[in-house]
Amino acid sequence: MTDPLLELLDGLPSARLDESRADRIRVRCHAALVHQRRRVNRPARTVRGWPPIVVGLGGLYVTALVHQVLALYGLV
């Protein structure tokens, strides 16, 4: 930054805190945190089904990979 810019910035008024606005924001933030905490504490039923599916697909991938390697060496 240049010196004239610093002088302009120095001349700006300081920010003033609006108590009512700060209180409204604080209430909204607390409500959002409570809502998020409730959402996280619920058991997720959809997540329980994914690990076996991923493991199964991974097993199929590894099996196909081993088959390709054995075919490459002429063992299959």
C-alpha positions as CSV (number, residue, x, y, z in Angstrom):
1,M,0.0,0.0,0.0
2,T,1.1,3.5,-0.6
3,D,1.3,6.3,2.0
4,P,-1.7,8.3,0.6
5,L,-3.8,5.1,0.9
6,L,-2.7,4.6,4.5
7,E,-3.6,8.2,5.3
8,L,-7.1,7.7,3.7
9,L,-7.6,4.6,5.7
10,D,-6.5,6.3,8.9
11,G,-9.1,9.0,8.4
12,L,-12.0,6.5,8.3
13,P,-14.2,6.4,11.4
14,S,-14.1,3.5,13.7
15,A,-16.8,0.9,13.6
16,R,-19.5,1.2,16.2
17,L,-21.2,-1.9,17.7
18,D,-24.9,-2.0,17.4
19,E,-26.0,-4.0,20.5
20,S,-29.5,-5.0,19.1
21,R,-28.0,-6.2,15.9
22,A,-25.3,-8.2,17.7
23,D,-27.9,-9.8,19.9
24,R,-30.0,-10.8,16.9
25,I,-27.0,-12.3,15.2
26,R,-26.0,-14.1,18.4
27,V,-29.5,-15.6,18.7
28,R,-29.5,-16.8,15.1
29,C,-26.0,-18.4,15.5
30,H,-27.0,-20.2,18.7
31,A,-30.2,-21.5,17.0
32,A,-28.2,-22.7,14.0
33,L,-25.7,-24.5,16.3
34,V,-28.5,-26.2,18.2
35,H,-30.2,-27.2,14.9
36,Q,-26.9,-28.6,13.6
37,R,-26.2,-30.5,16.9
38,R,-29.7,-32.1,16.7
39,R,-29.0,-33.1,13.1
40,V,-25.7,-34.7,14.0
41,N,-27.0,-36.6,16.9
42,R,-29.7,-38.4,14.9
43,P,-28.6,-41.9,13.7
44,A,-28.1,-41.9,9.9
45,R,-29.8,-45.0,8.4
46,T,-28.5,-44.4,4.9
47,V,-24.8,-44.5,6.0
48,R,-25.2,-48.0,7.4
49,G,-25.9,-49.5,4.0
50,W,-23.0,-48.0,2.2
51,P,-19.9,-49.8,3.7
52,P,-20.9,-53.3,2.7
53,I,-21.7,-52.0,-0.8
54,V,-18.3,-50.3,-1.1
55,V,-16.5,-53.4,0.3
56,G,-18.3,-55.6,-2.2
57,L,-17.5,-53.4,-5.2
58,G,-13.9,-53.1,-4.0
59,G,-13.7,-56.9,-3.8
60,L,-15.0,-57.2,-7.4
61,Y,-12.4,-54.7,-8.5
62,V,-9.5,-56.6,-6.8
63,T,-10.8,-59.8,-8.3
64,A,-10.9,-58.4,-11.8
65,L,-7.4,-56.9,-11.2
66,V,-6.0,-60.3,-10.2
67,H,-7.7,-61.9,-13.2
68,Q,-6.1,-59.4,-15.5
69,V,-2.7,-59.8,-14.0
70,L,-2.9,-63.6,-14.3
71,A,-4.1,-63.3,-17.8
72,L,-1.2,-61.0,-18.6
73,Y,1.2,-63.7,-17.4
74,G,-0.7,-66.4,-19.3
75,L,-1.8,-68.3,-16.2
76,V,-5.5,-68.1,-16.9
